[in-house]
Amino acid sequence: MRPGGRGSGRVEGRNERRVKRPMSAESSPKERRPHAGQGAARERRRSQLRERLLGFHTRSRQVISEHRHKRKLREREVSDRSRRGLDWTNFFLADVQLSFGSFLAFYLAELGWSKQNVGLALTIGGLAAVAAQIPGGALADAVRWKRGLAACGFILIATAALILALQPSFPLVFAAEALHGMSAGLVGPAIAAISLGLAGRHGMSSRIGRNYRFAGAGNAVTAAFMGALGAYLSNHAIFMAAAVLCIPALIALNEIRPKEIDYIRARNAANATIRSTCKDSSTS
């Protein structure tokens, strides 16, 4: 009985081994199939991500090329005379504006003004500049004569400079600061409108950069020039020079051709109905 039992146990063990082998062979591909499917999904995601990146690169290149093409077409419509006139207008505008501020504080302190009165005068100029921003922007949108609006601002600056140089009395200094602050609300929006009317939307970024380059050059030159005048001559000469510098600023402003300033583009109006109504009103 024992040997028989042992033999039957061995036979059953062999049968179990034989049965288990095909089961393990069948289960291995089932376990590998999900891994293969996940790898294919990852490859698809990678390919889609590459296509999106390549598509974004090509689309961005197309947008940049179209922007440059439109900007070149717009630059062909504007003459070099108008572009250079706007450049030098920004240059001399920086010259004139730098004459106020820190120079004015030292000038009034030399005249015997107290710190409180100097601060009050500068505060009046700053408040006048802030108060003139909204009506100045509205005038820049409503008035067709953008150059005339900028010229009025230059005249206000020259008047304020002459008052400070010739009659720096207590009430006149406050009046001069008010005039200078009002000029900031006229000249700034007018120059921005002229720039937009000449360059358009597509060329406005390069135009703004060009304006700031010439303004920065004007600030550097004027700082050295005004410092030399104050050191070797007198502080009165600083404001006299500021008034004189308004003359070349007006000459440069006159170099801008008014026909090349698009009134509709200067108001940032791109709707076709607005264009048609403005054309009808101009012809009538």
Protein Blocks (a to p, Z undefined) as FASTA:
>chain_A
ZZmmmmmmmmmmmmmmmmmmmmmmmmmmmmmmmmmmmmmmmmmmmmmmmmmmmmmmmmmm
mmmmmmmmmmmmmmmmpcfklmmmmmmmmmmmmmmmmmgojlmmmmmmmnopafklmmmm
mmmmmmmmmmmmmmmmmmmmmpmblmlmmmmmmmmmmmmmmmmmmmmcfklmmmmmmmmm
mmmmmmmmmmmmmmmmmnommlmmmmmmmmmmmmmmmmmmmmmmmmmmmmmmcmklmmmm
mmmmmmmmmmmmmmpcfklpcfklmnopabfklmmmmmmmmmZZ
